[in-house]
Amino acid sequence: MDSTRIYRLDHLPSKLRKRLTEAQVEAARVWMRCRDLHLHARREHLPWPRRDDLQQATKGQFALYSQTVQMICHKFLTNIDNTQQARNQNKRLRYPYKDKRFYPLYWPAQAVSVEPGRVVLPMGRGRQSLVLHLDLPADTGACTIAWNDGYELHVAITQTRDEEPPGAERAAIDLGEIHQAAVTTSTGVALVVSGRGIRSIKRRRNQALGTIARKRARCKKGSKRWRKLQRARRKVSARTERQVRDLRHKGIRQVVNFCVEQHVGTVYIGNPDGVRRRPAGRHHSQRMAQWEYGRDIDYLIHKCAQRHIESFTGTERGTSSRCPVCGRMQRKPKGREWVCRELSCGFCGHRDVVGSANMHRIAYGQPIPFPHQITYRRPGPVRVRARNEQPRPVVRTGKS
């Protein structure tokens, strides 16, 4: 199982930046060459070009490393296969048809040379290699240089784990926007990972972009000040994206480590797509539109596979509106504490944990008792008091 590490290339010499730009332009020409061959085959009703055909048509014609050109051809064919599968499912997608100015650069693992304090990426026979002064691990795999408001080096790290499956316990995960994830297990404990840090970062981003937009409205488009504000806008967006990505990875890592500690072998991940589509005012709709639950699902599936935990997704409809003790349905529960309105029940518990506990009935066909212990954690390395990391006992009122 491979994982990817991202290194920012912020302080590159001007000559090296120029070489990277020219190389990405050349990579875009490779992509467009593959697109033209495929487009010609479709229009003339000829057999579509395969891997060998594309590699032969692009061999020795571009100022790039030969295996870099081959990997671009492979990426193009993967795009074609994904588009064809989507079209078979009645999705209206077009095959690649647009021109590209730039395209990422790829190197396979056997082409990457890692030396103490630097990494060497070849550019082909007769051309000087790219030398990046970075300390990479010895098990470095394939590398990619991409542009994301600045150059980034994406490194594939091969992780070998000889661990056995954690256990036979089961867990359900309720993804949220206020709390990134709520996890309940069949062992009677639960975990809640806060997402308020991510919310605050996005709120600051929205405020900053609003301020920049008001200033740009008073400028002439294309002027010097307008371009300066445009750079500031990109800088704010890129910084926020990196901060949110970091917190999301750390929060999901908390969830997976918790499942390993509880000997969980199977995980059910609820898909909250229906919650996002529900209209609830412009402010709430903005938060829902910026909720990246799809990335959380992808991160969970990938990190669970690394720890040999089986995972699958499904609906979570009705899980947050049902009492886990008496089964009473409440259409619109309010607040973060779920309070049952049945006088003979009187249950009170964390709203997201209630939704996660009710998912066991959908995923495994067996309800579980409400967890007797809930642990609250933050995803990032923030300064917290020791008592905030201690399990909190669940207080019940009335009959349960």
Summary of the structure (lengths in Angstrom):
residues: 400
radius of gyration: 25.5
end to end distance: 44.5
largest distance: 82.6
contacts: 1162
relative contact order: 0.11
helix: 43%
strand: 22%
